[in-house]
Amino acid sequence: MVTLFDIISIASFIGLVIAFFFWTERDNRTLLHFVISGAVFAIANQVGNSGQTIFASILLIAGIAYAIVIAWRPAS
């Protein structure tokens, strides 16, 4: 079954991988934050496939925003 949420979630996962390898220092702390975003994408996909599109959209936007904030934060 291919839905809009499947496509957006997979694209977001691919974006996380690209961001991790190209725009971060590849440390464990950043990886764990990206795992949180990945979990949010997986939950949003399941919620969206079950028919709750508004809640799934909010989760996707929150996961993407969190990943952007983590990728752009200065190295400590």
Residue frames as qw, qx, qy, qz and C-alpha x, y, z in Angstrom:
[[0.000, 0.891, 0.455, 0.000, 0.00, 0.00, 0.00],
 [0.427, 0.076, 0.027, 0.901, 1.47, 3.31, -1.08],
 [0.086, -0.890, -0.446, 0.044, -0.04, 6.43, 0.41],
 [0.189, 0.874, -0.095, 0.437, 1.03, 10.02, 0.59],
 [0.546, -0.769, 0.295, -0.153, 2.27, 9.45, 4.13],
 [0.925, -0.073, 0.244, 0.283, 4.44, 6.55, 2.99],
 [0.607, 0.596, 0.078, 0.519, 6.13, 8.74, 0.39],
 [0.095, -0.888, 0.159, -0.422, 6.63, 11.69, 2.73],
 [0.761, -0.594, 0.257, -0.031, 7.95, 9.47, 5.53],
 [0.887, 0.094, 0.204, 0.403, 10.46, 7.71, 3.26],
 [0.399, 0.739, 0.006, 0.542, 11.59, 11.06, 1.83],
 [0.370, -0.857, 0.193, -0.303, 12.03, 12.37, 5.37],
 [0.888, -0.348, 0.244, 0.175, 14.10, 9.32, 6.37],
 [0.747, 0.385, 0.139, 0.524, 16.32, 9.85, 3.32],
 [0.072, 0.869, -0.054, 0.486, 16.63, 13.52, 4.26],
 [0.659, -0.721, 0.204, -0.074, 17.74, 12.53, 7.77],
 [0.895, -0.066, 0.225, 0.379, 20.47, 10.29, 6.37],
 [0.516, 0.621, 0.094, 0.583, 21.71, 12.97, 4.00],
 [0.209, -0.894, 0.094, -0.385, 21.64, 15.61, 6.74],
 [0.806, -0.556, 0.184, 0.086, 23.51, 13.34, 9.15],
 [0.839, 0.022, 0.239, 0.488, 26.32, 12.57, 6.74],
 [0.459, 0.549, 0.185, 0.674, 26.70, 15.96, 5.08],
 [0.074, -0.747, -0.018, -0.661, 25.71, 18.65, 7.60],
 [0.689, -0.698, 0.086, -0.174, 26.60, 17.28, 11.02],
 [0.005, -0.702, 0.704, -0.111, 29.75, 16.13, 12.77],
 [0.773, 0.055, -0.605, -0.184, 28.44, 12.54, 12.88],
 [0.024, -0.311, 0.764, -0.565, 28.51, 12.23, 16.65],
 [0.194, -0.269, -0.941, 0.073, 26.36, 9.89, 18.73],
 [0.089, 0.431, 0.494, -0.750, 24.35, 12.70, 20.29],
 [0.361, 0.347, -0.274, -0.821, 23.18, 13.98, 16.90],
 [0.317, 0.017, -0.893, -0.320, 22.42, 10.44, 15.79],
 [0.070, -0.344, -0.858, 0.374, 20.19, 9.88, 18.82],
 [0.248, 0.464, 0.210, -0.824, 18.31, 13.10, 18.09],
 [0.391, 0.274, -0.563, -0.675, 17.81, 11.96, 14.51],
 [0.183, -0.136, -0.974, -0.004, 16.53, 8.60, 15.76],
 [0.150, 0.446, 0.597, -0.649, 13.85, 10.53, 17.67],
 [0.375, 0.451, -0.187, -0.788, 12.87, 12.30, 14.44],
 [0.303, 0.149, -0.860, -0.382, 12.83, 8.97, 12.61],
 [0.022, -0.283, -0.913, 0.293, 10.53, 7.51, 15.24],
 [0.278, 0.501, 0.296, -0.765, 8.20, 10.50, 14.85],
 [0.375, 0.351, -0.526, -0.677, 8.14, 9.91, 11.07],
 [0.214, -0.038, -0.969, -0.115, 7.27, 6.24, 11.56],
 [0.088, 0.422, 0.737, -0.520, 4.48, 7.09, 14.00],
 [0.318, 0.489, -0.016, -0.812, 3.16, 9.79, 11.66],
 [0.303, 0.193, -0.775, -0.520, 3.12, 7.27, 8.82],
 [0.131, -0.238, -0.957, 0.105, 1.08, 4.79, 10.85],
 [0.139, 0.510, 0.501, -0.685, -1.29, 7.48, 12.11],
 [0.304, 0.435, -0.285, -0.798, -1.73, 8.87, 8.61],
 [0.268, 0.059, -0.884, -0.378, -2.41, 5.44, 7.14],
 [0.052, -0.365, -0.885, 0.286, -5.10, 4.89, 9.75],
 [0.036, 0.709, 0.590, 0.385, -6.96, 7.98, 8.59],
 [0.320, -0.853, -0.236, 0.338, -5.98, 10.71, 11.04],
 [0.614, 0.538, 0.133, 0.562, -4.45, 13.05, 8.48],
 [0.085, -0.919, 0.060, -0.380, -4.35, 16.23, 10.55],
 [0.696, -0.664, 0.272, 0.025, -2.52, 14.64, 13.49],
 [0.866, 0.066, 0.277, 0.412, -0.14, 12.86, 11.12],
 [0.419, 0.752, 0.080, 0.502, 0.61, 16.12, 9.30],
 [0.336, -0.895, 0.181, -0.232, 1.37, 17.84, 12.60],
 [0.840, -0.402, 0.311, 0.191, 3.73, 15.01, 13.55],
 [0.765, 0.373, 0.216, 0.477, 5.51, 15.18, 10.19],
 [0.161, 0.873, -0.030, 0.459, 6.00, 18.93, 10.44],
 [0.559, -0.784, 0.245, -0.116, 7.22, 18.62, 14.03],
 [0.897, -0.156, 0.287, 0.299, 9.68, 15.85, 13.09],
 [0.610, 0.573, 0.138, 0.531, 11.07, 17.83, 10.17],
 [0.090, -0.914, 0.097, -0.384, 11.37, 21.00, 12.27],
 [0.739, -0.622, 0.256, 0.035, 13.14, 19.10, 15.06],
 [0.861, 0.094, 0.247, 0.435, 15.61, 17.57, 12.61],
 [0.385, 0.760, 0.056, 0.521, 16.36, 20.99, 11.10],
 [0.364, -0.882, 0.173, -0.244, 16.96, 22.51, 14.52],
 [0.843, -0.404, 0.302, 0.185, 19.32, 19.67, 15.47],
 [0.780, 0.338, 0.222, 0.478, 21.21, 19.81, 12.17],
 [0.264, 0.789, 0.030, 0.554, 21.72, 23.58, 12.37],
 [0.563, -0.826, 0.017, 0.007, 22.70, 23.84, 16.02],
 [0.237, 0.791, -0.540, 0.165, 26.32, 24.76, 16.64],
 [0.806, 0.026, -0.555, 0.205, 28.66, 21.99, 17.72],
 [0.491, -0.813, 0.144, -0.276, 29.26, 21.98, 21.44]]
